[in-house]
Amino acid sequence: MLATTAHINRIATGVPKHDVHQAFVGLARTLLAEPRAQTLFDRMVVKAQIEHRYSVLGLVGEHRVYRRGEFPTTGQRMRLYEQHAPGLAAETVARLELGADARRITHVIVTSCTGMYAPGLDLELVERCGLDPAVERTMIGFMGCYAAINALRLARHIVRSEPTSRVLLVNLELCSLHLQQTDNLEQLLSFLVFADGCAAAVVSADPIGLAMDRFHAALIPDTRELITWKIRDAGFDMFLSGRVPPTITRGLAGVVDDILDGATPAAMDLWAVHPGGRSVLDAVDTALALPPAALACSRAVLARYGNMSSATVMFVLADVLAAAAAGQRGCAMSFGPGLTAETMLFHKA
């Protein structure tokens, strides 16, 4: 008997109201004491190719959270997460327009690496979105930018084992809660790309949307120190090494056959690559020798929203789903701590 094919039927996206990209650039320059560092930072702002980033926080004005010399503690940041995360998640799920089908949802999967509390987002969604209280809930935490691919894999397993299942997948990240007061240029350049956002999707056996064909995880050896994400007294401490892009180029070249299951990059019509930054997309371009327009959706999401950690690849998949033609094949890919590439092959139903 043929295994059931799981499909991403619909994807909705949402961001908070505050566009903070330019405000962050101004704030970051005040944290850099050396004129040379300020000049280099300004140059990298242009190279980042980001036009907008959104946050649940206002970075300017009397209600701003980040004030020089009094940045919030980890506890204060978690209270802000608990205050803002449920509303953004519920607003995004509402864009799926589930209506009466909300009670047909059998499973909820939530990914987030930027905050935690209990009872958590999973139960908030049950109450706010009119889901069946008996729905099965799973939280995937602290996996970083590639968590959405892991969540899609889990949703696929659920649908393949229980074909009547309908899975609600929510990826919610409030990266702006973890800005650090630092004069370290490399750390400030890491903050330059991150933003807040949420994606929601329905996965089922209904032959609508993107059919999930195959998953593959590629762990690049000896790269543990290149991306780290650790809880400290003054928030979650992110480190993103400048060596990540060349490492991705080198690492992908050796595993492309495994990722594409023997196919060539030219055989893929669609690409949904997590835009961890412009240099990350350039690294994928180089490693796979992609045509100029292949990563257009990824670059557009980066320009419009920045890097929203686990939610970002779902924003890209939403654009891909809207533009894809029936039968087109594609590859989704996200990078995160490890250094790991989590990948998914799919086709438009």
Stockholm file with secondary structure:
# STOCKHOLM 1.0

chainA/1-349         MLATTAHINRIATGVPKHDVHQAFVGLARTLLAEPRAQTLFDRMVVKAQIEHRYSVLGLVGEHRVYRRGEFPTTGQRMRLYEQHAPGLAAETVARLELGADARRITHVIVTSCTGMYAPGLDLELVERCGLDPAVERTMIGFMGCYAAINALRLARHIVRSEPTSRVLLVNLELCSLHLQQTDNLEQLLSFLVFADGCAAAVVSADPIGLAMDRFHAALIPDTRELITWKIRDAGFDMFLSGRVPPTITRGLAGVVDDILDGATPAAMDLWAVHPGGRSVLDAVDTALALPPAALACSRAVLARYGNMSSATVMFVLADVLAAAAAGQRGCAMSFGPGLTAETMLFHKA
#=GR chainA/1-349 SS CCCCCCEEEEEEEECCSEECHHHHHHHHHHHCCSHHHHHHHHHHHHHHTCCCCEESSCSSSTTCSCCTTCCCCHHHHHHHHHHHHHHHHHHHHHTTCCGGGGGGCCEEEEEESSCCCSSCHHHHHHHHTTCCTTCEEEEEESCGGGHHHHHHHHHHHHHHHSTTCEEEEEEEEEGGGGCCCCCCHHHHHHHTTBCEEEEEEEEESSSCSEEEEEEEEEECTTCTTTEEEEEETTEEEEEECTTHHHHHHHHHHHHHHHHTTTCCGGGCSEEEECCSCHHHHHHHHHHHTCCTTTTHHHHHHHHHHCBCGGGHHHHHHHHHHHHCCTTCEEEEEEEETTTEEEEEEEEEC
#=GC SS_cons         CCCCCCEEEEEEEECCSEECHHHHHHHHHHHCCSHHHHHHHHHHHHHHTCCCCEESSCSSSTTCSCCTTCCCCHHHHHHHHHHHHHHHHHHHHHTTCCGGGGGGCCEEEEEESSCCCSSCHHHHHHHHTTCCTTCEEEEEESCGGGHHHHHHHHHHHHHHHSTTCEEEEEEEEEGGGGCCCCCCHHHHHHHTTBCEEEEEEEEESSSCSEEEEEEEEEECTTCTTTEEEEEETTEEEEEECTTHHHHHHHHHHHHHHHHTTTCCGGGCSEEEECCSCHHHHHHHHHHHTCCTTTTHHHHHHHHHHCBCGGGHHHHHHHHHHHHCCTTCEEEEEEEETTTEEEEEEEEEC
//
